[in-house]
Amino acid sequence: MIPYGRQTISEDDIEAVASALRSNLITQGPVVEVFEHRFAERVGAKYAVAVNNATSALQLAMRVAGIGQGHRVVTSPITFLSSANAAVYVGAIPDFSDIDATSYTLSPAALVNNWKPDTRAVVAVDYAGQACDLPEISRVARARGAVVISDACHAVGGGFHAAGDGDRTWCLGGNPWADITVFSFHPVKTMTTGEGGMLVTDRKDLADLARSLRSHGMVRDAARFETPDDDPVLGEKGPWFYEMQSLGWNFRMTEFQAALGLSQLSRLDSFLARRREIVATYNAAFSDLEWFRVPRLRHLADGDTTSWHLYTAQVDFPMLGRTRTQVMAELALAGVGAHVLYIPVHLQPWYRKNYGYRPGMCPVAEEFYRRALTLPLYPMMSEVDVAQVISAVRALAPAVTNAVAAAA
Ligand SMILES: Cc1ncc(COP(=O)(O)O)c(C=O)c1O
């Protein structure tokens, strides 16, 4: 079965991990630091903080941005659970605003209409790898006193063109509109560390706090110690000394994950190029199907910097005369593992029970979900795999002809 996504691991990756495992230190150490520097450089940001996964990075982002009790955090319903759960972890109320019907990312207009007075952060998700309209989202958020946390988990290595704002292409991570950006290195993402995540920012104070909170809120830098030298018990501060200055967690990345990350980072651009090539082949092969809408780009005219994590089509299942479950079963018989990403988060039972969220709250997202079908996309797909997906999808079409004939 061709899966909807999977990692691309080379012998170099395996060697990098093995060599990290042969060293004395295997949890967070110098390799993590090198990975952070190289990653910050690649995305054009000043500081990067590596963590055990992006869910932790989002939780850290909330804390360092000062989000907590009594605040609201708004995000897109078309995302993985973590984008919203992170707000709950710090005691804030997660809120949802509808998506734009073209890019499937947060609609700035809907954001304005749904804005609530206590909203202190917007988590802007780059669904499928396409950057959301960060400049506009940021203008809406900052004018109302909220911070922008860019959830670029789908978009490692991606960028966007901002007309009128320097008229240039910006990286996700290194841009003036997000206060903090978060990336995921889960195996199906555009590069992997097994599990892993990165928080990036241009603000040193936020990066320093994130670094401390990822390791129990500990501080080892003597210049930042709070304990006075004349403290009767802790006055002597030798090389062993550390202080816990806030309540943090253990969100550390290991050396062998960072070694894998460094090795993958050196091939990120080739991964992205292959993903774009497959998307172009799919789009050309499916463009004539009446019942199938290929993913669309907001910035197509400005050059494609989308990092294409997912290929999610909009399928008219009633026109095909079958349910989505039936269509996925037919694709599976042809060896194609399709998926549905995502179930709108506000409609998850936990969110309905705790916040009273109901269908109808985000109509564009709910309609997107009814039609969504995610097809396989990953760099290791061969031409034969791509052709197999195309022919399995196109083979769904004769049923349309049959259904039309039967109805006549
Ligand atoms: C949009 C989005 N945000 C956050 C996450 C959480 O990432 P991780 O699995 O690294 O915790 C994911 C992962 O699937 C995601 O897709």
Ligand as a Chemical Component Dictionary entry (heavy atoms), coordinates in Angstrom:
data_LIG
# 
_chem_comp.id                   LIG 
_chem_comp.type                 NON-POLYMER 
_chem_comp.pdbx_formal_charge   0 
_chem_comp.three_letter_code    LIG 
# 
loop_
_chem_comp_atom.comp_id 
_chem_comp_atom.atom_id 
_chem_comp_atom.alt_atom_id 
_chem_comp_atom.type_symbol 
_chem_comp_atom.charge 
_chem_comp_atom.model_Cartn_x 
_chem_comp_atom.model_Cartn_y 
_chem_comp_atom.model_Cartn_z 
_chem_comp_atom.pdbx_ordinal 
LIG C1 C1 C 0 -0.498 21.844 12.153 1  
LIG C2 C2 C 0 0.164  21.027 13.212 2  
LIG N1 N1 N 0 0.469  21.611 14.381 3  
LIG C3 C3 C 0 1.093  20.924 15.372 4  
LIG C4 C4 C 0 1.424  19.590 15.226 5  
LIG C5 C5 C 0 2.080  18.868 16.338 6  
LIG O1 O1 O 0 3.313  18.360 15.937 7  
LIG P1 P1 P 0 4.062  17.183 16.736 8  
LIG O2 O2 O 0 3.486  15.895 16.233 9  
LIG O3 O3 O 0 5.497  17.351 16.354 10 
LIG O4 O4 O 0 3.803  17.388 18.177 11 
LIG C6 C6 C 0 1.117  18.948 14.028 12 
LIG C7 C7 C 0 1.480  17.524 13.838 13 
LIG O5 O5 O 0 0.830  16.743 13.239 14 
LIG C8 C8 C 0 0.471  19.669 13.008 15 
LIG O6 O6 O 0 0.146  19.070 11.852 16 
# 
loop_
_chem_comp_bond.comp_id 
_chem_comp_bond.atom_id_1 
_chem_comp_bond.atom_id_2 
_chem_comp_bond.value_order 
_chem_comp_bond.pdbx_ordinal 
LIG C1 C2 SING 1  
LIG C2 N1 SING 2  
LIG C2 C8 DOUB 3  
LIG N1 C3 DOUB 4  
LIG C3 C4 SING 5  
LIG C4 C5 SING 6  
LIG C4 C6 DOUB 7  
LIG C5 O1 SING 8  
LIG O1 P1 SING 9  
LIG P1 O2 DOUB 10 
LIG P1 O3 SING 11 
LIG P1 O4 SING 12 
LIG C6 C7 SING 13 
LIG C6 C8 SING 14 
LIG C7 O5 DOUB 15 
LIG C8 O6 SING 16 
# 
